[in-house]
Amino acid sequence: MTNRDCYFISGSPPCWSVMLALAVKNLPYDARRLNNTKGDQKSESFLAINPRGNVPVLVDGDVTVRETNAILAYLDAAYPDPPLFGAGPAQTAQIWQMVCEAGDRLRTPIGNIVRPIFRGRGAEMANEIKEAMPPVHQELAALEMSLSDRAYLCGAALSAADIAVYPAVMQLLRGATRDGAEKLGLQVFPLDDHYPNLAGWARRIEAIPGYDNAYPPHWI
Ligand SMILES: N[C@@H](CCC(=O)N[C@@H](CS)C(=O)NCC(=O)O)C(=O)O
């Protein structure tokens, strides 16, 4: 039992980002899993914590924060070591830029690609899925290139950019390994074959102490 609760839905990339940030900062927390299918996030008790009825939500003592990026910013301000948003204005801006773009250009489109696959509607939605992939590949190729001369997306140190991007990439990989997904030609799995630098980067993230606690429980 800690004085810090992280409310999450298993497999949600934004929740995973927050839990990775807690791991990087070595902050103990109680992972409060909500069952999306049962609508736990719309229950009266949870709406009292977050009237918007979504996750992630961090309750840190007296402070309650919703919205992934707000939580990352809060954690970095409250617990600066190690920093998630770099050192100095230029690096901070570069990291924020990638965090914002990760949401728009990876998390949202990847969510749209994998949702039908997870729901067993991959074949039915094959055309839409195939059309949605090229912009995602374009983003992945840019990340792959940037990782040719650095360990992490914004430099030598892990930052919020890595934490924002990683869960979306993992969600895409999981989608690519679901039954029937091989017919969709997603061209991402295994990651080593398609994006070797990203595969190495993913392994570095997976070595973070506390990584296992953040891993989506229903994926185990
Ligand atoms: N902009 C929000 C989006 C959060 C979000 O989309 N959460 C989803 C899980 S990935 C959720 O709570 N879905 C359940 C619902 O809205 O009922 C953030 O970044 O925190």
The ligand as an ORCA input file, in Angstrom:
! r2SCAN-3c Opt
* xyz 0 1
  N      -6.191     12.385    -23.751
  C      -6.292     11.337    -22.766
  C      -6.839     10.109    -23.461
  C      -7.059      9.003    -22.479
  C      -7.786      7.838    -23.105
  O      -8.092      7.795    -24.316
  N      -8.040      6.830    -22.268
  C      -8.733      5.664    -22.693
  C      -7.854      4.439    -22.521
  S      -6.586      4.463    -23.732
  C      -9.957      5.466    -21.809
  O      -9.948      5.812    -20.649
  N     -10.992      4.885    -22.391
  C     -12.181      4.536    -21.693
  C     -13.243      5.562    -21.809
  O     -12.994      6.679    -22.303
  O     -14.372      5.232    -21.412
  C      -4.923     11.067    -22.138
  O      -3.918     11.186    -22.847
  O      -4.842     10.746    -20.950
*
